[in-house]
Amino acid sequence: MPEYRIEFQIQRRDDADDEDDFTEIGFGSSGGCGSLDDAVYAIESDLGNGQWETEPGQPDPDEILDEIRKARA
C-alpha cells in the first residue's frame, strides 16, 4: 500500500511598504500517511497547534499563532 507525505514551507510578507517578497518562517512534513486525507489532517493539526520546525532567526510558532489570533479579534 502506498504512503503519502506532504512537505510544506510557511512564508510571511511583512507589512513594510518596501517588502516585496515573502520570508520563510517555518517548515514541516506530514510524515508518512496511508492516504492523502490522513496527510492533510496531519498538516492541519500541526499548523493549528503550532507544531512546525523553525531555523535560528525565525519566529517561534506561538508568536505566529498569537499574531493570527490578534488579527481575528
ZALOFI-960294 format. One record per residue: residue number from 1; residue in three letters; x, z, y negated of N, C-alpha, C, O in turn. Coordinates in pm, 1 decimal. Last residue first. Layout:
N
   pos   code      neast        nup     nnorth     caeast       caup    canorth      ceast        cup     cnorth      oeast        oup     onorth
   NUM    ALA          X          Z          Y          X          Z          Y          X          Z          Y          X          Z          Y
...
This chain:
73
   pos   code      neast        nup     nnorth     caeast       caup    canorth      ceast        cup     cnorth      oeast        oup     onorth
    73    ALA     -934.0     1610.8    -3905.2    -1015.1     1718.7    -3965.0    -1074.3     1679.0    -4098.2    -1144.6     1758.5    -4160.6
    72    ARG     -761.5     1415.5    -3827.0     -900.4     1404.1    -3781.3     -992.2     1505.1    -3848.3    -1114.1     1487.8    -3848.8
    71    ALA     -519.8     1501.1    -3925.0     -574.5     1376.0    -3977.0     -721.4     1359.2    -3939.2     -797.3     1295.2    -4012.1
    70    LYS     -477.1     1727.2    -3767.6     -499.7     1742.8    -3911.5     -562.4     1617.4    -3971.0     -648.9     1626.7    -4058.1
    69    ARG     -432.6     1604.7    -3516.9     -546.3     1696.7    -3535.7     -579.7     1712.9    -3683.5     -696.9     1712.4    -3721.2
    68    ILE     -197.1     1462.2    -3573.0     -319.1     1390.3    -3534.1     -441.6     1477.8    -3556.4     -542.9     1431.2    -3608.6
    67    GLU      -18.2     1670.8    -3624.9      -45.2     1569.9    -3728.0     -176.0     1496.9    -3698.8     -255.9     1472.8    -3789.3
    66    ASP      -20.1     1797.6    -3372.1      -71.0     1869.0    -3490.0     -104.2     1771.6    -3603.2     -206.3     1787.1    -3670.1
    65    LEU      102.8     1597.9    -3218.4      -36.0     1634.2    -3189.1      -98.2     1710.1    -3305.5     -215.9     1690.6    -3335.7
    64    ILE      357.9     1607.2    -3337.2      277.6     1485.0    -3344.0      131.1     1516.7    -3319.3       44.2     1467.9    -3391.4
    63    GLU      441.3     1864.1    -3268.0      431.7     1826.4    -3409.2      342.8     1703.3    -3426.0      262.0     1696.6    -3518.6
    62    ASP      447.2     1843.5    -2989.0      349.4     1932.9    -3051.5      332.0     1902.5    -3200.3      221.5     1913.5    -3253.3
    61    PRO      669.2     1669.5    -2944.7      531.8     1623.9    -2921.0      425.0     1712.6    -2984.9      322.4     1661.9    -3030.3
    60    ASP      911.2     1677.3    -3206.4      854.1     1742.2    -3089.0      710.9     1692.3    -3069.2      638.3     1674.5    -3167.0
    59    PRO     1066.3     1374.3    -3324.6      983.1     1493.6    -3342.0      932.4     1547.7    -3208.8      913.5     1473.5    -3112.3
    58    GLN     1409.4     1294.9    -3254.6     1267.9     1257.9    -3250.9     1184.2     1384.5    -3262.5     1225.5     1490.6    -3215.8
    57    GLY     1659.4     1405.5    -3240.2     1618.2     1348.7    -3367.7     1473.6     1302.8    -3371.1     1420.1     1274.7    -3478.4
    56    PRO     1714.1     1326.7    -2899.4     1752.2     1405.3    -3016.7     1715.5     1331.6    -3145.8     1737.7     1211.2    -3158.5
    55    GLU     1409.1     1195.7    -2752.2     1554.1     1193.6    -2769.7     1587.9     1284.6    -2887.7     1500.1     1316.5    -2967.9
    54    THR     1142.7     1290.9    -2532.0     1197.3     1263.1    -2664.7     1348.9     1262.4    -2657.5     1408.7     1321.5    -2567.7
    53    GLU      861.9     1227.7    -2317.4     1004.1     1252.3    -2338.7     1041.5     1221.4    -2482.9      979.9     1136.7    -2547.7
    52    TRP      544.5     1396.4    -2316.5      628.0     1277.7    -2312.3      770.0     1316.4    -2346.4      795.2     1425.2    -2398.1
    51    GLN      285.1     1551.9    -2332.0      382.7     1553.1    -2223.0      458.0     1420.3    -2216.8      438.6     1341.3    -2124.4
    50    GLY       63.9     1608.8    -2491.5      198.6     1609.2    -2549.5      308.8     1612.7    -2446.1      414.8     1670.6    -2470.0
    49    ASN     -183.3     1575.0    -2382.7     -124.3     1708.3    -2372.7       18.0     1715.4    -2426.8       85.7     1816.8    -2409.9
    48    GLY     -243.9     1309.6    -2413.9     -335.7     1408.5    -2469.3     -279.4     1549.0    -2471.6     -321.5     1632.4    -2551.7
    47    LEU      -36.1     1192.5    -2264.3      -43.2     1174.6    -2409.4     -131.5     1279.8    -2475.1      -97.0     1332.9    -2580.6
    46    ASP     -102.5     1277.9    -2000.3       26.4     1311.8    -2061.2       21.0     1300.6    -2213.2       68.4     1389.8    -2283.5
    45    SER     -359.0     1162.5    -1968.6     -340.6     1307.3    -1960.4     -210.9     1349.8    -2029.1     -209.2     1445.6    -2106.4
    44    GLU     -296.8      890.3    -1988.9     -393.8      951.3    -2080.8     -377.0     1103.0    -2084.5     -380.7     1164.0    -2191.4
    43    ILE     -122.1      862.4    -1769.3      -74.9      839.1    -1906.0     -166.8      907.1    -2007.0     -120.1      973.6    -2099.5
    42    ALA     -298.9      918.8    -1556.7     -177.8      999.3    -1575.8     -125.1      985.5    -1717.9      -87.6     1084.8    -1780.3
    41    TYR     -488.3      714.3    -1590.0     -530.1      854.2    -1601.1     -409.1      943.7    -1627.9     -415.4     1033.7    -1711.7
    40    VAL     -327.2      491.9    -1534.5     -387.3      507.1    -1667.3     -429.0      651.9    -1689.7     -406.9      706.3    -1797.9
    39    ALA     -273.6      544.3    -1263.8     -163.3      537.6    -1360.0     -214.8      555.5    -1502.7     -153.3      626.1    -1582.6
    38    ASP     -530.6      528.5    -1153.6     -456.3      654.4    -1145.2     -341.4      657.3    -1246.1     -314.9      761.0    -1307.0
    37    ASP     -586.3      258.1    -1206.4     -670.7      363.0    -1264.8     -599.0      497.3    -1263.7     -605.4      572.0    -1361.3
    36    LEU     -398.1      133.3    -1044.5     -383.1      125.0    -1189.9     -466.9      231.5    -1259.1     -424.0      289.0    -1359.1
    35    SER     -300.9      347.8     -769.6     -385.6      245.9     -831.9     -356.7      241.8     -981.4     -298.4      334.6    -1037.5
    34    GLY     -110.0      530.2     -685.5     -171.0      443.4     -586.5     -261.5      336.2     -642.5     -296.5      242.2     -571.2
    33    CYS      190.6      566.0     -879.8       48.6      593.7     -857.0       -9.0      490.3     -760.3       38.1      376.7     -754.4
    32    GLY      487.4      705.7    -1003.4      425.8      620.1     -902.4      283.0      661.8     -873.3      256.3      778.6     -845.2
    31    GLY      474.6      760.6    -1361.3      522.0      791.1    -1227.2      451.6      698.6    -1129.0      364.8      620.9    -1168.7
    30    SER      410.0      688.4    -1613.7      303.6      749.6    -1533.7      356.2      804.5    -1402.2      290.0      886.2    -1338.1
    29    SER      651.3      771.1    -1862.3      607.4      690.8    -1749.4      497.9      764.6    -1674.9      493.8      887.6    -1673.3
    28    GLY      779.0      753.7    -2203.9      746.6      816.4    -2076.6      700.7      716.7    -1972.8      709.4      595.3    -1991.5
    27    PHE      867.1      852.6    -2540.3      853.5      755.1    -2433.2      818.6      828.1    -2304.5      827.8      950.7    -2297.6
    26    GLY      892.0      871.8    -2904.1      879.5      925.0    -2769.3      859.3      814.2    -2667.8      837.4      698.3    -2703.0
    25    ILE      923.6      745.7    -3139.8      916.5      891.5    -3146.3      899.1      953.8    -3008.3      892.2     1076.2    -2996.4
    24    GLU     1061.4      462.7    -3296.8     1026.9      528.2    -3170.8     1028.7      679.5    -3188.2     1123.2      735.2    -3244.2
    23    THR      914.3      328.1    -3584.1     1025.8      402.2    -3528.2      979.9      471.2    -3400.9      872.4      531.1    -3397.1
    22    PHE      824.2       14.4    -3734.2      788.8      133.2    -3657.6      915.5      195.8    -3600.4     1012.4      125.7    -3571.5
    21    ASP      885.5     -105.5    -4067.6      898.8     -110.5    -3923.1      853.9       20.5    -3860.2      847.2      124.0    -3926.6
    20    ASP      873.3      -72.3    -4336.1      814.6     -194.0    -4280.9      811.6     -195.0    -4128.7      742.3     -276.8    -4068.2
    19    GLU      861.3      144.4    -4583.8      871.8      147.8    -4437.8      797.9       27.9    -4378.9      675.0       26.8    -4372.5
    18    ASP      822.2      173.3    -4849.1      929.4       82.8    -4808.1      946.5       78.0    -4656.2     1038.5       13.0    -4606.6
    17    ASP      622.8      365.0    -4871.5      592.6      226.8    -4909.8      697.6      128.1    -4860.6      666.1       12.3    -4833.2
    16    ALA      576.9      594.7    -4605.4      659.0      547.1    -4717.1      632.1      399.4    -4743.9      620.2      319.2    -4651.2
    15    ASP      448.2      679.8    -4378.8      366.4      642.7    -4493.9      446.1      584.7    -4610.1      387.5      530.8    -4704.0
    14    ASP      599.0      540.4    -4079.1      578.7      644.2    -4179.7      502.0      589.1    -4298.6      492.0      467.8    -4317.0
    13    ARG      485.2      440.9    -3773.3      531.3      390.5    -3902.7      498.7      497.9    -4004.6      384.1      541.5    -4015.4
    12    ARG      589.1      510.2    -3441.5      512.7      550.5    -3559.9      573.2      482.3    -3682.0      694.9      467.8    -3693.3
    11    GLN      556.3      470.9    -3085.9      619.0      438.4    -3213.2      527.4      478.4    -3327.5      405.1      480.6    -3313.4
    10    ILE      624.6      533.7    -2755.3      539.9      571.8    -2868.1      618.2      543.8    -2995.7      732.2      587.7    -3011.0
     9    GLN      623.3      348.4    -2462.4      703.4      390.1    -2576.6      605.3      420.9    -2689.4      513.6      343.0    -2715.7
     8    PHE      585.2      362.6    -2103.5      537.5      347.3    -2240.9      639.6      397.4    -2340.9      728.6      476.3    -2309.3
     7    GLU      509.7      229.7    -1785.7      609.2      288.4    -1874.3      562.9      264.3    -2017.2      508.0      158.6    -2048.5
     6    ILE      321.9      278.8    -1503.8      315.2      230.1    -1641.9      421.9      304.4    -1721.3      424.1      427.5    -1723.8
     5    ARG      323.5      178.6    -1170.3      379.4      269.7    -1270.3      366.5      202.4    -1406.6      396.6       84.0    -1421.9
     4    TYR      189.3      168.7     -841.1      192.2      119.2     -978.5      252.6      225.7    -1069.0      235.3      345.7    -1047.6
     3    GLU      233.3       60.0     -504.6      228.6      165.8     -605.8      241.1      100.4     -743.1      296.3       -8.7     -757.5
     2    PRO       59.3      -85.1     -221.5      143.9      -90.9     -341.2      127.8       33.1     -428.3       25.0      100.8     -426.4
     1    MET       84.9        0.0      118.8        0.0        0.0        0.0       89.0        0.0     -124.6      184.4       77.5     -132.0
